[in-house]
Amino acid sequence: MEMAPKTKRPAGEPCCEPVVYPDVDRERAASLATVAKALGDPIRLQLIDVLRKHAGKVCVCELVPLFDISQPTLSHHLKKLRDAGLVDSERQGLWAYYYVIPGALDDFAGWLGKEEND
């Protein structure tokens, strides 16, 4: 290996070429980041877990006793999950019933499970 004396590179010239490039374009990266941010809170992650395991729609009144937080705080977390496109709800009288949107986690899960050589 030849050794060359250290020289200053011209302004704007890159120091080296990238070894790898992202496979995820910016639009998809933004979408994946929205899901990751929504799941980045332990309460929200637990909410998704409960909703996924339930065989239907879950009344918010059933969710409140599961967490040591107030109903308005729980509603805030559910709103964040709705905004991320992970859950939806239906109103029946005074109560809202929540459920995980089928397939909402598929893209995120697929990206997480992607092999390096895919």
C-alpha positions in Angstrom: 0.0 0.0 0.0 1.4 3.3 -1.0 1.3 6.1 1.5 0.9 9.6 0.2 1.4 12.8 2.3 -1.8 14.3 3.6 -3.1 17.1 1.4 -5.9 19.5 1.8 -8.8 18.7 -0.6 -10.5 21.5 -2.6 -13.6 23.0 -1.1 -16.8 21.1 -2.1 -14.9 17.9 -3.1 -16.1 14.8 -1.2 -13.6 13.1 1.0 -14.7 9.7 -0.2 -17.4 7.8 -2.0 -20.3 6.3 0.0 -20.1 2.5 0.5 -23.9 1.9 0.6 -26.9 3.9 -0.3 -30.4 3.9 1.3 -33.0 1.7 -0.4 -35.8 3.8 1.2 -36.7 6.9 -0.7 -37.5 10.0 1.3 -41.3 9.7 1.0 -41.3 6.1 2.3 -38.8 7.0 5.0 -41.1 9.8 6.2 -44.0 7.3 6.3 -41.9 4.7 8.2 -40.7 7.4 10.6 -44.3 8.4 11.4 -45.1 4.8 12.3 -41.9 4.5 14.3 -42.6 7.7 16.2 -46.1 6.6 17.0 -44.8 3.2 18.3 -41.9 4.9 20.2 -44.0 5.5 23.3 -44.5 2.5 25.7 -48.2 3.3 26.2 -48.9 3.4 22.5 -46.9 0.2 21.9 -49.0 -1.5 24.6 -52.2 -0.1 23.1 -51.4 -1.6 19.7 -50.6 -4.9 21.5 -54.0 -5.0 23.2 -55.9 -3.9 20.1 -54.1 -6.5 18.0 -54.9 -9.3 20.4 -58.6 -8.4 20.7 -61.0 -10.1 18.4 -62.8 -7.0 17.4 -63.3 -3.4 18.4 -62.4 -2.3 21.9 -64.3 0.3 23.8 -62.1 3.0 25.3 -63.8 2.3 28.6 -62.2 -1.2 28.5 -58.7 0.3 27.8 -58.6 2.9 30.6 -58.3 0.4 33.5 -55.3 -1.3 31.7 -53.1 1.8 32.1 -52.2 4.0 35.0 -53.2 7.2 33.1 -56.3 9.4 32.8 -58.9 8.9 30.1 -57.9 12.2 28.3 -54.2 11.0 28.2 -55.3 7.7 26.8 -57.3 9.5 24.2 -54.3 11.6 23.3 -52.2 8.4 22.7 -55.0 6.8 20.6 -55.2 10.0 18.5 -51.4 9.8 17.8 -52.0 6.2 16.7 -54.9 7.3 14.5 -52.8 10.1 13.0 -50.1 7.6 12.1 -52.7 5.5 10.3 -52.3 2.5 12.7 -55.7 2.5 14.4 -59.2 3.7 13.7 -62.4 4.0 15.7 -66.1 3.9 15.4 -68.5 5.8 17.6 -71.5 4.1 19.2 -73.4 6.4 21.4 -71.1 8.0 23.9 -68.3 5.5 23.4 -65.5 5.1 20.8 -64.5 1.6 19.8 -60.9 1.3 18.6 -59.2 -1.3 16.4 -55.9 -1.8 14.5 -56.3 -1.1 10.8 -55.7 -4.4 9.0 -52.3 -4.3 7.2 -51.3 -1.0 8.8 -48.1 -2.4 10.2 -47.2 -4.5 7.2 -44.9 -2.0 5.4 -43.1 -1.2 8.6 -42.7 -4.9 9.6 -41.6 -5.8 6.1 -38.9 -3.1 6.2 -37.7 -4.2 9.6 -37.4 -7.8 8.5 -35.7 -7.0 5.2 -32.4 -8.8 4.7 -29.3 -6.8 3.7 -29.1 -8.4 0.3 -32.7 -8.0 -0.7 
